[in-house]
Amino acid sequence: MKNLNLFLVLSCIFMPSVAVHSQTQAPEERPNIVVLLCDDLGYGDLSCYGHPIIETPNLDRLADQGIRLTSCYSAAPVCSPSRVGLLTGRSPNRAGVYDWIPPANQQRPNLRDEVHLQAGEVTIPMVLRESGYQTCLVGKWHCNSRFNSAAQPQPDSAGFDHWFATQNNAGPSHENPRNFVRNGEPVGPLTGFSAGLIVEEAIQWLGRAEAQRPFYLQVCFHEPHEPVASPPDLVEKYRPKTRNEDEAQYCANVENVDRAVGRLTAYLAGKGLSSNTLLIFTSDNGPETLNRYRSANRSYGSPGVLKGMKLWTTEAGFRVPGIIHWPAVIKQGLVSDRTVSSLDFLPTFCALSGCPLPKRTLDGTDISGLLKGQGFVRSKPLLWCYYNAINERRVALRSGDWKILAALQHQGQPLPKLTNVHAGNWPTVAEATLADFELYHLADLSEAVEVSGVFPQRFAGMKRELEQHYRELLQDSHIWNR
């Protein structure tokens, strides 16, 4: 069986690739831009990505009319660094966000109470606002430990004119949340489900926006992250199709996001805004593992055929759904296997809006050519370094269709898992070396067949590439110091 799997992988490697193009014409005016970001949505959680039960008709329609990405990646396999990477176009390690950010209710020896998106970082809404865009964030923020406090920058400091957000999860659950803050003012108890509430806020903001100016809207759904709570009518729909109440709740949770997306897109269409609005839908990382912690009892997310889950550096940790919709430019439905990352959003939006790129080291690439049917060349490979990964190999690099993973060792022993990099542990991190490499060709989506022995020259080249880019990232990583 192993030899058969290897034969299939090698056959895929040498099969001719099929290019996907659309004959398009650039719009005359700068596009409005909407980013829809789910929380813990798995690669296999939408019907257009093969889920056998969950129905997502609105997202399926966007995919049918736009581009459905099959090699779309988040910036990290966990929430906070992924969001920081999306906003900045830079590896989150450069910003010093290495793991999810807990609220700063006490000082921590590992300095996690200090972690935040720093004022010196340049974000998508900052560069777009400089060129005249109106900007809004609704939903989950999770980019600082001291939320709604003058002690750290808040969403407005990151360039959002209007924000309606929570620090992390909607609480006590998606139903009737009580922890939203609007532009620095606590909102108090709300009635409804988070997905619908944040889309309603977005619609209200769009209704007040200046018609002659383009807008950037970032909609950060809390769903389907725990604690999961879903509308009763949708739960009832899924009860006969699922194994238990908790799975029905999860399936309903995903469809409730689809329902909210449908409401937003219907509003844009009704106002004549849909044609020249670039809309991107994706997820911050892969699906949570069922019962990984006590309250993760409704985490029935699917990685599809991918290996691992959230918090892994295998594909399921950060290969996520990706849908791009822009009727003014994308004239037909496409499926593309080109490698796209949320790190690409900032340089792409700059290119489409005429904004200058920040004078910072960027890790993303302008992919506007993909949208216009002209192709693009990735400027550097994608690199992930997650020091708290569940799997042993915590560093991964994708270059072309190849992926290499490596463990980290210090003085011959595995580097301890880390949730932050600070002055106390930086010498150990800096001295750690890459080890125990594995090579995969990503025609093998499940990373089932390790091929370093079959392709020794490719393996040697990928090791050198990983060493180079990891060392460069390490030297530019932010080190926290109280």
N, C-alpha and C positions, 0 to 999 in steps of 0.2 A: 504493500500500500504506500509506503514511504517513497519507493522508487516511482510509482505511478504519479504521486503528487509532484515529485520533482520534475518528471517529464512534462506534466501539464504546465507547471510554472515556467520551465524553459521554453516551451512552445509559445506561451503568451509573450515572453520576453522578445522573441524574434519575429512575432507577427507584425505586419505593417500597421502603423497607427492610422487612425481615421481623423482627419482634421474637421472641425466644425466651424462654419462661417455663416454670417448673415450679411446680406447686402444692405447697408444702411447709409444714412446720411445724418451728419451731426445736426443737432438742433440749433436754431438761430440764437437762442438765449440760454443763459446758464440754468442748469436743472435745479429744481428743488430736490432735496436729498432726505430720504427717510431710512433709518436703520432700525430694524426690528430684531431684538436680541432676546432669545429665550434663555432660561436658566436650567441647566441639566437636561436639555432635550437631546435624546440619543440619535445617532445616525439612522437608525431604523424606525424612528417613532412617527413618521408621517406616512400617509397612504401612498404618496408619490415616491417614497423611498422604500416601499415594500411592506409596510406594517399590515398584517392580515386582518386587523380588527378596527383600529382607529381610523375614523373618517375625517379628512381635512380638505373639504371641497374648495375652500377659498384659496388655501395655499397651493393646492393642486392646479387651480386655474392660473395663478400667478406663474407657476412653473411651466405650464403648457404654453403660456404667452411670452415667456421670457427665457432665461437660461437656468437650467437645473444643474448645479455643480456636483460632481461625484467625488472630487478631490478638494473639498473645502476644509480649511483648518482654522481652529481657534489659536490664539497666541499662547495658551497654557491649558493644562488639563484640569484647572480649578478656577473658580470664579474671579476673585479680585485681580490676580495678575493678568487673566485673560481680558478683563475690561480695561485695565490700564494699557495693555498692549494695543487693543483696538483704538483707544482714544489717541495714542501717541504715535503709532506706527513703529514702535520700538519694542525690542524685547523687554518684558516687564522687569527683568533682572537689572537693566540699566537704571530703571526708576526705583529699584529697591523694594519691589513688591514681589515677594517670593512665594507667598501662599495666601490663603483666604485671610481677611483682616477681621479679627474679633473686636468688639467694642472695647474701648479703653476704660474699663471700670476699675482697673487697678494697674499699678506698675508691674511689669513682667521682666524677669531676668533676661529674657531673650529680646527685649525691646519691641515686642509686637505692638505694644500700646503707642509706640511712636510712628508706626507705619502709616503712610498716606501718600496720595498723589501730590508731589511737591509743586510748589509755585513755579519752579524753574522749568518744568516740563511744558511743552507746547502741544496743544490738543487740536483735534478736528474742529470743534466749535470755535476755538480761539482764532485759527487761521481763516475760517469761513466768515466769522463775524467781522474781522478786519477788512474783508472785501465786500461787506454790505449785507451778509446773510443775517436773518433772524434765527435764533437758536433756542431750542427747548429740549429738556430732558424730563421724561416721565417714567416712573417705576423704580427699579432697584439701582442704587448708586454703588455702594460697597467699595469705594476707593479711598476711604479713610477710617481711622479708628475712633476719632472724636467727631461724630456726626453732629451737624448743626451747632458747631462750637467755633468761637473765634480763635481757638488754639490751633486750628488747622484749616487749610483751604477747603472750601465747599464747592458744590457744583457751579455756582456763579463765578468763582475764581478760575474754574476750568473753561469758562467761556459761554456758559448757558445763561441766556437772558431770563429765562423762566424755568423753574424746576419744581417738580412735585414728586417727592422721592422718599424712600426709606434707606436706612443705612445698609441693611442686609435683607432679610426675609420680611414679607408682609406678616404682621403679627396681630392676633395670635395665630392666624392662618390666612389663606387667600380670601376667606369669607369674612366680611365685616371687619376689615383691618382697622387698627387704632393708632398706628405708628407713622403715618405719613406726615411729611413736612412740606409746606408750600412756600418757597422763597424765604426760608428762615422762620416761618411761623407754623407751629404744630397745628394740624388740621383737626385732630380729635377723631372720635368714632365715625366710621363711614358704613354705609349700607350697600352691600353688593359684593361682587367678586373682583379681585385685584385686576385681572386682565381687562374687564369691562370698565373699571373705574379709571385706569390710567389712559385708556383709549378715549374715554369721555373727556378727561382733562386735556388730552392732545387736541381733540376736536374743538373744545372751547377756546384753546389757545390759537388754533388755526383760524377760527372765526374772528379773532381780534387782530390777526397779523395784517401787515400792510401788503396790499395786493401787488404793488409794483416792485416789491423786494423778494428775492428768493428766500427759502427757509431751509434750515437743517433741523430735523426732528429725530430724536433718539428715543425709541420706545423699548424699555427694558422690562420685559415681563418677569414676574416672579415664578411663574409656572414653567415646567412642572416640578420645581424644587419643593422638597418638604418644608413645612407641613402642608400637605396636599388637601385641598377642599374644593369641591366642584358643584355646579348647579344641579339640583335634584333631577331635573328632566333629562339631563345628559347622563347622570349616573344610572337612572332607570333604563335608559336606552342600552347601556353596556352590561347591565347585570346578567342578561341571558347569554351573553357572548364571552364572559370572563369566568375565571376560576373562583373568584371570591369578591367581596365588597371592596377590598382595598384595590384590587386591579381595576375594577369598574370605576372607582374614583380616579385612578391615574389616567385611564383612557379618556374619561370625561374631561379631565383637566387639560389634556392636549387639545381636544376638540374645542374647549372653551377659548383657548388661545386663537384657534382658527376662526371661531365666531367673532372674536374681537378684531382680528385682522380684516375680516370681511366687512365689518362695520366701518373701519377706518378707510379701506379702499373704496367703499361705496360713497363715503363722504367726499373723498378726493375726486372721484369721478363726477359726482353731482355738482361740484364746484368748478368743473372744467380744469382740474389740476392734475389729473392722472397722466395725461400724455407726456408731459415734460417733468414728471417726478421719477427720479431714480430711486427705486425701493430695493433694499437688500434685507433678506430674512436669513438669520442664522442662529447659532447657539453659542453660549460661552464656553462649553466643554461637553464631554460625553455624559452618559447617563449614570446616575447614582446606583450603587450596588444595593440590592434589596437587603434590608436589615443590617447594613454595615454599622449603624448606630441605632440606638433604641427607638427613635421616632421615625426611622426610615422604612416603616412598614408598608408604605404605599409607593415605594420606588420600583415600579415595574417597567422602567425605561429599557429600550432595546438598542444594543450596539449593532444590530444587523449581523453581518458576517464577520465583523471586525473583532480583533482580539483585545481583551481587557474591558475596562469601564472608566468612569471618571477617576482621576488621581493616578492613572497609569500613563506611561510614555509609549505604550503600544498604541496602535491606530485608534482604538475606540476612545482613548482619553481625550483626543483633540481633533479627530476627523469628524466633522459635523455636517448637518444639512446646510445647504447654501442655495438660495434662490435669488436671482437678480431679475427685476422687472422694470422696463423703461420703454414704453410703447413708442415714443418719438424716435428711438434709435433701434431697438431690438424688434424687428418686424415679424419674426416667426419664432416658434418654440424650438429651443435647442437643448441638447444635453452635452455638457462639456466635461472632459476629464482633465482639463488643464489645472495645474496646482494653483490654488487661490488661498490666501490667508487673510484674516481680519487685520493683520499688519499692513495689508495693501490698501486699506480704505483711505487712510490719510493722503498718501501720495496720489492716489487715483482721484479723490475729490479735489485735490489741489489742481490737478491737470484739467479736470472738467470745468472748474469754476474760474480758472485763471489766477488762482492764488499762488504766491511764491512758496516754495518748500521751506520748512523751518531749517535753520542752520544748525542742525543736530544730526547725529548718526541715526539713520533710519534703517530698519530691517525689512520694511515692506517695499513693494514694487508697484509702479503705476501699471494697472491692468486695464486702462481705458481702451486699449486696442482690442481686448477681448470683447468688449461691449459693442464695438464698431465693426467687428469682423475682420480686424487687421492683425490680430495676434499680438503677442508681447514677449519680451525676453526677461526672465527673472534675473535680477541683478545679483542676488546672492542666495545660497541655499537657506532653507528654513531650519532653525535650530531651536530646540527646547531644552531647558535645563530646570528640572523640578526636583529640588533637594529632598522633598518629602513624598516622593512617589511610592506607591504600594509595591510595584515591581522592582526588581533589583537594579535594573539598568535605568538610571535616572537622567541620562543625557541622550538625546536623539537628534539626528540630522537627516533631512530629506534633501537629496540632490538629484534632480531629474526624476527618474522612476525608481531610484534606489534609496534605501533607508538603512542607516547604521545606528545601533544603540550601544551604549557603554555604561558600565558601572563606574563608581568612583571609589578609590582606595586611598587610605592614609596610613603610611608606614606598614603596608602589607595587609591592613584590615579594612573592611568596608567602612566608608565614611558614614558616621551616624546620621540618621535622618534629621533634617533641619527645617524649621518653619520660618527662619529668618537668618539673615547674614548680618552680623554686627561686629563691633571691635573685639568682642571676647572670643568669637569663633573664626574670625576672618583668617588668621594665620593657618589654621587647620584646613579651611576651604582652599586657600591659595596654594597650599602644598599638596593637595590631593591630586592624584593622577587618574587618567582614564584607563580602564581595564575591562577584561571579559567582553570583548566586542562581539556583536552579532550583526550579520548582513542579511538583508532581505531585498528581493525585487518585489515591488508593490503590485505586480500582476497577481501576486499571492496576497490578497486582501486580508486574509486571516493570519498572516505572518506564521504560517505553519511549517515552512521549509526554510531553514537557515542555510545560506548558500555561499558562505565565505570560502569553503573548500573547493567549490565548483568554479568560482571566479576569483582566483587569488590576486590577480593584478587589480581588478576593480576593488577588491577588499583593501588592498594596500593603499590605493588612491583615496578611498573613502575614509580610511583611518587618518591619513594626512589631512584631509579636508576637515574632518571633525576636530582634530587637535588644533588646527589653525583657528577655526571659528570659535571654538570653545575658549581658547586662551584669550582671544581678542575680547570676547564677551566678559570673561572673568575680570579682565583688567579694567573694564568700563562699568562693572557692576557697582551699584551704590552700597556703601557699608554704613549701617546705622550706628550712631554713637550718641548716647544721651547727653 
